[in-house]
Amino acid sequence: MEHQIWFTVLLNKLFGGAITALLAKLGYVPADPPNPIPDYVAMEILVILIILVAAALLRLKLSVENPGKFQQAMEVVLEFIRSMNEEIIGHEGRAYVAMIGTLGIFVALCNLLGLIPTLETPTASIQVTLGCAVAAFLYYNFHGLRHHGIIGYLKHLSGPMLAIAILMFPIEIISNFGRLLSLSVRLFANMLVGEKLELVFTQLVPILVPAVFGALHVFVSLLQAYIFMLLPAIYISMAVSEEH
């Protein structure tokens, strides 16, 4: 068994047996049955728990007359996402704030988690970034289908003219699946390379360099989270638009 993060060890002790039994019933036996939960899954679970606890605390302390600092910070984040959606999608962009905001916050926290000693950045694993990309892919295509209907969405993907539909449709299908690669690999590569560079340079020069790379990690983390909100918003705009 390879070295695991303490939180992964805790989850495997609590739930490993039940998860292994469930996977066995589904016909899949983990490579390490006593420890079926890998580090990147454990880190995702930790981020989800952080979001749930933060949301519960925020809800308990919501106030119109005397908002706290956390509420004010979240209102700024909400207004930023709402403005971005309305600018890209239009007035109906407010309907997509919950999903895009959740993706952005989840990705941001996953990116930043590696700054905490004894933890790691789950988005440095392709499985995590691909999962987020699949969620965005299914979401914008669902709303494209909901907005246009099945036949209308297929026409939407076929271009503005029937004469070029035979060319446009396969291009659009390939382009759509290419977005999965774009979303997942961009985030994965940036976070993985950043972590590796930080590890190498901090070992070579342990004074001041860790602080510089820590600040760079924060900047890249927030930038990548923004991109992971921006691109799905663009894809939604394209999926629900009346003109292709």
C-alpha positions in Angstrom: 0.0 0.0 0.0 1.4 3.4 -1.0 1.5 6.2 1.6 -1.8 7.8 2.1 -2.9 11.1 3.6 -4.3 11.0 7.1 -7.8 11.9 6.0 -7.7 9.1 3.4 -6.6 6.6 6.1 -9.5 7.8 8.3 -12.1 7.4 5.6 -10.8 3.9 4.7 -10.9 2.8 8.3 -14.5 4.1 8.6 -16.0 3.1 5.2 -13.4 1.0 3.4 -14.9 -2.4 4.2 -18.4 -1.3 3.1 -17.2 0.3 -0.1 -15.1 -2.7 -1.0 -18.1 -5.0 -0.4 -20.3 -2.8 -2.6 -17.7 -2.6 -5.4 -17.3 -6.4 -5.2 -21.1 -6.8 -5.7 -20.8 -4.6 -8.8 -18.1 -6.8 -10.2 -15.1 -4.6 -9.4 -12.4 -5.5 -6.9 -10.1 -2.6 -5.9 -6.4 -3.1 -6.3 -6.1 -2.5 -2.5 -9.3 -3.9 -1.0 -8.7 -2.6 2.6 -8.1 0.9 1.2 -10.5 1.4 -1.7 -10.6 5.2 -1.3 -7.7 7.0 -3.0 -6.2 10.3 -1.9 -7.9 12.4 -4.6 -11.4 11.1 -3.7 -10.7 11.7 0.0 -9.7 15.3 -0.8 -12.8 15.8 -2.9 -14.9 14.5 0.0 -13.1 16.9 2.4 -13.8 19.9 0.1 -17.5 18.9 -0.1 -17.6 18.7 3.7 -16.0 22.2 3.9 -18.6 23.6 1.5 -21.5 22.0 3.4 -20.3 23.3 6.8 -19.6 26.8 5.4 -23.1 26.9 3.8 -24.7 25.8 7.1 -22.8 28.4 9.1 -23.7 31.1 6.5 -27.3 30.2 6.6 -27.4 30.3 10.4 -25.9 33.8 10.5 -27.7 35.4 7.5 -28.7 38.9 8.3 -30.1 41.8 6.1 -29.4 44.5 8.7 -26.1 43.4 10.0 -24.3 41.0 7.6 -21.0 39.5 8.8 -17.7 39.5 6.9 -18.3 36.0 5.6 -21.7 36.9 4.3 -20.4 40.0 2.7 -17.6 38.1 1.0 -20.0 35.5 -0.4 -22.3 38.2 -1.6 -19.4 39.7 -3.6 -18.6 36.2 -5.0 -22.3 35.7 -5.9 -22.6 39.1 -7.6 -19.4 38.5 -9.5 -20.8 35.2 -10.9 -24.2 36.7 -11.6 -22.6 39.6 -13.5 -20.4 37.2 -15.5 -23.4 35.0 -16.4 -25.5 38.0 -17.5 -22.7 39.4 -19.6 -22.1 36.1 -21.4 -25.5 34.4 -21.4 -27.9 37.3 -21.1 -30.7 38.1 -18.6 -31.5 34.4 -18.2 -28.0 33.9 -17.0 -29.2 34.1 -13.4 -30.8 30.7 -13.8 -27.3 29.1 -14.1 -25.6 30.8 -11.2 -26.1 27.9 -8.8 -24.3 25.4 -11.0 -21.6 27.6 -12.3 -20.9 29.1 -8.9 -20.8 25.6 -7.3 -18.3 24.4 -9.9 -16.2 27.5 -9.4 -16.1 27.3 -5.6 -15.5 23.5 -5.7 -12.6 23.9 -8.1 -11.1 26.8 -6.2 -11.1 25.0 -2.9 -9.7 21.8 -4.5 -6.9 23.9 -6.1 -6.1 25.6 -2.8 -6.2 22.5 -0.6 -2.7 21.6 -1.4 -1.4 24.7 0.4 -2.5 23.1 3.7 0.3 20.9 5.1 -0.5 17.1 5.1 -3.1 17.6 2.4 -2.8 17.6 -1.4 -4.5 19.2 -4.4 -7.1 16.9 -5.8 -7.3 18.8 -9.1 -3.7 17.6 -9.8 -5.4 14.2 -10.6 -7.0 13.9 -14.1 -9.9 11.8 -12.6 -11.1 14.9 -10.6 -10.8 17.4 -13.4 -12.5 15.0 -15.9 -15.3 14.5 -13.4 -15.9 18.2 -13.2 -15.6 18.5 -17.0 -18.2 15.8 -17.4 -20.6 17.6 -15.0 -20.3 20.8 -17.0 -20.7 18.9 -20.3 -23.9 17.2 -19.3 -25.2 20.4 -17.7 -24.9 22.6 -20.8 -26.1 19.9 -23.2 -29.1 19.2 -20.9 -30.1 22.9 -21.0 -29.6 23.0 -24.8 -32.0 20.1 -25.1 -34.4 21.6 -22.7 -34.4 24.9 -24.5 -34.6 23.7 -28.1 -36.1 20.2 -27.7 -34.3 17.1 -29.1 -35.0 17.9 -32.8 -34.4 21.6 -32.3 -31.0 21.0 -30.6 -29.9 18.6 -33.4 -30.8 21.3 -35.9 -28.9 23.8 -33.7 -25.8 21.6 -34.0 -26.3 21.4 -37.7 -25.5 25.0 -38.5 -27.7 27.8 -39.9 -28.1 26.2 -43.4 -29.4 22.7 -44.3 -26.9 22.6 -47.2 -23.9 22.5 -44.9 -25.5 20.4 -42.1 -23.7 17.2 -43.3 -20.4 19.0 -42.6 -21.4 21.1 -39.6 -23.0 18.3 -37.5 -20.0 16.0 -37.1 -17.7 19.0 -36.6 -20.0 20.3 -33.8 -20.1 16.8 -32.2 -16.3 16.5 -32.2 -16.1 20.1 -30.9 -18.4 19.3 -28.1 -16.5 16.3 -26.9 -13.3 18.3 -27.4 -14.5 20.6 -24.7 -14.3 17.8 -22.2 -10.6 17.5 -23.0 -10.1 21.2 -22.9 -11.7 21.7 -19.5 -10.2 18.7 -17.8 -6.6 18.7 -19.2 -6.1 22.5 -18.8 -7.0 22.4 -15.1 -5.1 19.1 -14.5 -1.9 20.2 -16.3 -1.8 23.6 -14.6 -2.2 22.2 -11.1 0.1 19.2 -11.6 2.9 21.2 -13.1 2.5 23.9 -10.5 2.8 21.4 -7.6 5.8 19.6 -9.2 7.7 22.9 -9.7 6.8 24.1 -6.2 8.1 20.9 -4.7 11.4 20.9 -6.7 12.2 24.6 -6.2 11.3 24.6 -2.5 13.6 21.6 -1.9 16.4 23.3 -3.7 16.0 26.8 -2.1 13.9 26.4 1.1 14.2 30.1 2.1 11.7 32.6 0.6 11.0 30.5 -2.4 8.2 28.5 -0.7 6.4 31.9 0.0 6.8 32.9 -3.6 5.4 29.7 -5.0 2.7 29.7 -2.4 1.5 33.1 -3.7 1.8 31.8 -7.2 -0.3 28.7 -6.3 -3.1 31.0 -4.9 -3.1 33.1 -8.1 -3.1 30.1 -10.5 -5.8 28.4 -8.3 -8.2 31.3 -8.5 -7.4 31.9 -12.2 -8.2 28.3 -13.1 -11.4 28.4 -11.0 -12.5 31.5 -12.9 -11.7 29.8 -16.3 -13.7 26.8 -15.1 -16.7 29.1 -14.6 -16.1 31.2 -17.7 -16.0 28.3 -20.2 -19.2 26.5 -19.1 -21.0 29.9 -19.2 -19.8 30.3 -22.8 -20.9 26.8 -23.6 -24.3 27.4 -22.1 -24.7 30.6 -24.0 -23.9 28.7 -27.3 -26.2 25.8 -26.4 -29.3 27.9 -25.6 -28.8 30.7 -28.2 -31.4 31.0 -30.9 -28.9 31.7 -33.6 -25.9 29.5 -34.2 
